[in-house]
Amino acid sequence: MHLRDWKTVAAAALLAWAGAQAQPVYKWVDAEGRTHYGGQPPASLQDAEPMKLHGGGAPGRAAGPRYNADGTKKIPKEVQEFGEGLQKSLGTVDSQTVPLNCAGAVANIHGQADTMLEVGQKNVRDGYMAQADFDKAAPRIREAKGRYSVADCQSASGGKRAFYQCMSSSRNHVTGCDKQFKH
């Protein structure tokens, strides 16, 4: 799966995911001025406050103030902004290099693909994503997930090996590693 595919799938899942979570989400700016989002701020930032993210409405309604033309829920502006920031954050790679760990890399890839599928299904149930959009994206995620294995990692070279090494870090996401190490 190439970056545009991972990004498309991740974007659809992340935007709606942001509004559906019950756990607090924090936004903070690090010492270099970069904005970060996460379930917990760094321990050094005691003054970080949770963002207020709200969804609303019921699925299956006609288009209107809270619904898109296809009957899915509109995502509130603050949730869209959060999702865009999260997507940007997932597109970056941690600068700390870790040793290649094929089992860990494959587990990270598979886990992230599974999470995208689970979130996509939840988004359909909650009315944030049309079933047809999920049905279009899900086979691509499953197909991509099936291409990554420990044996493939062990025999990889060049950009593909660099991708697996990038995915050896649990801090990285497939969108960021794929963007940096095209394979």
C-alpha positions in Angstrom: 0.0 0.0 0.0 1.4 3.4 -0.9 1.3 6.6 1.1 -1.8 7.9 -0.6 -3.7 4.8 0.2 -2.6 4.8 3.9 -3.4 8.5 4.1 -6.8 8.1 2.6 -7.8 5.3 4.9 -6.2 6.9 8.0 -7.8 10.3 7.3 -11.3 8.8 7.1 -10.8 6.8 10.2 -9.1 9.6 12.2 -11.5 12.4 11.6 -14.5 10.5 12.9 -12.5 8.7 15.5 -11.6 12.0 17.1 -15.2 12.8 17.8 -16.2 9.4 19.0 -13.6 8.9 21.8 -14.6 9.1 25.5 -11.0 9.5 26.7 -9.6 13.0 26.9 -7.3 14.2 24.1 -4.6 16.7 24.9 -2.9 19.3 22.6 0.4 20.8 23.5 3.3 22.6 21.9 6.9 21.3 22.5 10.0 23.3 23.0 10.6 23.5 19.3 7.2 24.9 18.6 5.7 21.8 17.1 2.1 20.9 18.0 1.3 17.5 19.3 -1.9 15.6 20.1 -2.3 12.5 22.4 -4.1 10.7 25.1 -1.6 11.9 27.7 0.7 15.0 27.5 4.3 14.6 28.5 4.9 14.5 32.2 6.9 17.7 31.9 3.7 19.6 30.8 1.6 19.9 33.9 -0.5 22.7 32.5 -1.8 20.8 29.4 -5.5 20.8 29.3 -7.8 18.3 27.5 -9.5 19.4 24.3 -13.3 19.5 24.3 -14.5 17.4 21.3 -18.1 17.0 20.7 -20.1 15.0 18.1 -23.8 15.0 17.7 -26.9 13.9 15.9 -28.1 10.5 14.8 -27.1 8.5 11.7 -29.4 8.0 8.8 -30.9 11.5 8.8 -31.4 13.7 5.8 -28.8 16.3 4.9 -29.1 19.4 7.1 -27.1 21.5 9.6 -25.7 18.3 11.3 -25.6 15.9 8.3 -23.9 15.6 5.0 -25.7 14.9 1.7 -25.0 11.2 2.1 -26.7 11.1 5.5 -23.5 10.8 7.5 -22.9 13.0 10.5 -21.0 16.2 9.9 -17.8 16.4 11.9 -17.6 19.5 14.0 -14.9 22.0 13.1 -12.9 21.5 16.3 -12.9 17.7 15.7 -11.8 18.2 12.1 -9.0 20.4 13.3 -7.9 17.8 15.8 -8.1 15.1 13.1 -6.0 17.1 10.7 -3.4 17.7 13.4 -3.4 14.1 14.3 -3.1 13.1 10.7 -0.1 15.4 10.3 1.5 14.1 13.5 1.1 10.5 12.2 2.8 11.5 9.0 6.0 12.4 10.8 8.7 9.9 11.9 10.4 9.9 15.3 14.0 11.0 14.7 15.4 8.4 17.1 16.5 5.4 15.1 15.8 2.0 16.6 17.3 -1.3 15.6 15.4 -3.4 13.0 13.0 -5.7 14.9 11.0 -7.6 12.3 8.5 -9.2 14.7 7.9 -5.8 16.3 7.6 -4.0 13.0 5.1 -6.5 11.6 3.1 -6.4 14.9 3.0 -2.6 14.6 1.8 -2.6 11.0 -0.8 -5.3 11.6 -2.0 -3.6 14.8 -2.4 -0.2 13.1 -4.2 -1.8 10.1 -6.6 -3.6 12.6 -7.2 -0.3 14.4 -8.0 1.4 11.1 -10.5 -1.3 10.3 -12.1 -1.3 13.8 -12.4 2.5 13.8 -13.8 2.5 10.3 -16.5 0.0 11.4 -17.3 2.1 14.5 -17.5 5.2 12.3 -20.0 3.4 10.1 -22.1 2.3 13.1 -22.0 5.8 14.6 -22.9 7.5 11.3 -19.6 9.3 10.6 -18.7 7.2 7.6 -20.8 5.8 4.8 -20.8 2.0 4.5 -19.8 2.3 0.9 -16.7 4.3 1.8 -15.7 1.7 4.4 -16.4 -1.1 1.9 -14.0 0.5 -0.6 -11.2 1.1 1.9 -11.3 -2.1 4.0 -10.1 -4.5 1.3 -7.1 -2.3 0.6 -6.2 -2.3 4.3 -6.6 -6.0 4.6 -4.6 -6.6 1.4 -1.8 -4.3 2.5 -1.7 -6.0 6.0 -1.3 -9.4 4.3 1.8 -8.2 2.4 3.8 -7.6 5.6 5.4 -10.6 7.4 8.4 -11.4 9.4 9.9 -13.4 6.5 9.4 -10.5 4.2 11.0 -8.1 6.6 14.0 -10.5 7.1 14.6 -10.6 3.3 13.9 -6.9 2.7 16.5 -4.5 1.3 16.6 -0.8 0.4 13.6 1.3 1.1 11.5 -1.6 2.2 14.0 -2.6 4.8 14.1 1.1 6.0 10.3 1.1 6.2 10.4 -2.0 8.4 13.1 -0.4 10.6 11.0 2.7 10.9 8.0 0.5 11.9 10.2 -1.2 14.5 9.5 1.9 16.6 6.1 1.9 18.3 6.2 5.7 18.1 5.8 5.6 14.3 2.8 5.1 12.1 2.6 3.5 8.7 1.7 6.8 7.0 4.9 8.5 8.3 7.2 5.5 7.6 5.7 5.0 4.1 6.1 8.7 3.4 9.7 8.8 4.4 10.8 5.4 3.1 8.9 4.8 -0.1 9.1 1.1 -1.0 
